[in-house]
């Protein structure tokens, strides 16, 4: 239970755009960069990649793959 509270606190410290990116990934399970790019058309590709890297470094998401076919998924209960 304590871990859930800490996760919520960490999520609340994200910028609104990063929080929305994270929620989109959580809602859809696994998403591609192209899916996110179409979802966030007002955000440049470079900024979207930066946000994804930030979320990955902070442990919110996992990147599966290394090229154009890479997929992003949310971390569930601290498991990778």
N, C-alpha and C positions, 0 to 999 in steps of 0.2 A: 504494500500500500504506500509506503514511504517513497519507493522508487517512482510510482506513478505521479505523486505530487511533485517530485523533483523534475520529472520529465515535463510536466505541464509548466512549471516555472521556467525551465530552459526554453520551451517553445514560446512562451510569452515574451521573452527577451529578443526574439527575432524581429526583423523589420517586417512590416505588413506584406511586402512582396514575397520575401523568403518564406514567411508563414503560409501564404497562399500556395506557393510552389510545393511546400511540404504537405499541405493538406490535399492538394491535387494528387500527389504521388500516393499518399495514404488511401485516398478514395478509390484510385484505380489499381492499386496493388503494384504493378510493374508498368513503367512507361518509358518511351524512348525520348531522346532529345527532340526529335521532330514533332512528337505529340505535344511536348511542353512549349516548343517554339510556336506552334499553331495556337495553343491556348493563351499564350502571353505575347500576342503580336505587337504590343506597344513597347515591349522590352527588347533591346538589341540582343543578338545572339551572343555577343561577347559578355554582356552583363548576366545573361541567363546561365552561361557556362561558369562564370564567377560565382553566382549564387549556388549552383549545384556543387561546385568544389567546396564552398564554405560549408554547406549542409553535410557533405561527405566528411570533411575534416572534423566537424563537431560531433559526428556519430549519429546523425539523424537518418541518413540514407546510405545505401550501399550501391556502388556502381558495378554492374556485371558486364564485362567486356571492355575492350580498349579502343575500338574504332567506331565508325558510323553506326554499327549495330549494337552499341552499348545500351544497356537498359538500367534504369534506376528503380530501386525499391526501398521502402521504408524499413528501418530496423524495428523489429518487434521484440519487446521485452528484453532488450540488451543482447539479443542473439544475432549472429552474422551468418 
